[in-house]
């Protein structure tokens, strides 16, 4: 779409298309930085609204064509997604991993994980069905406890043994599944041992094991 005469005159003069002020070194080819950021916000809001309307109408949220009821994209956009991932996504991830950066965005890794701080919590919180609203607070709990296991106090290393546990398991207390007070950081092997037990059931089991240890402890070889 061609620009209005005034807008084109501003662009030709090296000024911002929207406000007429100098674009500056940090501006774009047609806007100053402030107007460029405002335009980006408007564009994102417009795109979000269009995609919402398409989803409500049962159409592909990207192009607006009819879609498979089981997906949010049409077959054409699904194919393009797969091709883009194969051609660009996979090589980019491999390059980031080889360079020792977050494999999703290329930022510095969070401790020993394959991700940066933001993508580490996204990866692990999604795995345990933690809502996005709790991600920052949950990661802060790990840092505030000094990276130690809630149950044993042993060191936790993100990407090695740090994982999330529900004090009261989702199978027993589904209403607490996203409660931040019900989420703790612990060693992954402790989490596997606990399984679907509640906190008290797990502690009682551990006590029974310790109390019974003297009866069955194998004789140490000299």
ABEGO torsion letter per residue (X at the ends): XBBBAAAAAAAAAGBBAAAGBBAEAABBAABBAAAAAAAAAAAAAAAAAAAAAAAAAGBBAAAGBBBBAABABBAAAAAAAAAAAAAAAAAAAAAAAAAGBBAAAGBBBBEABABBAAAAAAAAAAAAGBBAAAAAAAAAAAAAAGGBBAAAGBBBBBGAABBBBBABBAAABAAAAABAAABBBBBAAAAAAAEABBAAAAAAAAAAAAAAAAAABBBBBX
